[in-house]
């Protein structure tokens, strides 16, 4: 966090709401150092999850607070997300992948009950080929989603839940409470 000496109540309430979020058990979520030059006050979370096929998804959620607001924000609390996910070859070849990736964010925000404005971002897909003595698979495919939106108030728990759901979707996890075939343990 930045500006600890004189944190506004709005910022303290927003951070407390994010800290109250209980992520899925498959996720490793922790507080990390927030960027210090984007806004007078900032708070950040980092998360990581392995999908059922072994694909890794990582993410960062940053809360920015500027009591004066910013014209592009349309408010005083801005959330910024960055998610990176490994993709299998079949999914990486889907021409609608950027739209699907973006829908993971919009669907997560909508189903969590988050209230927001000024949503924008990008989805980038990359494919890499390794040559020579570089260890690892010969071909890899990744998706990177960057997005930001303005929360309408300090009730940010739904925004934190949306971040967790976005990361779960990027990792290929089923919805909470659903078990994929092949994941159940036999009772013998």
Secondary structure as UniProt FT lines:
FT   HELIX           4..6
FT   HELIX           9..19
FT   TURN            25..26
FT   STRAND          28..32
FT   STRAND          41..50
FT   TURN            52..53
FT   STRAND          56..70
FT   TURN            71..74
FT   STRAND          75..87
FT   HELIX           89..92
FT   TURN            95..96
FT   HELIX           97..112
FT   STRAND          116..129
FT   TURN            132..133
FT   STRAND          139..151
FT   HELIX           157..171
FT   TURN            176..177
FT   TURN            181..182
//
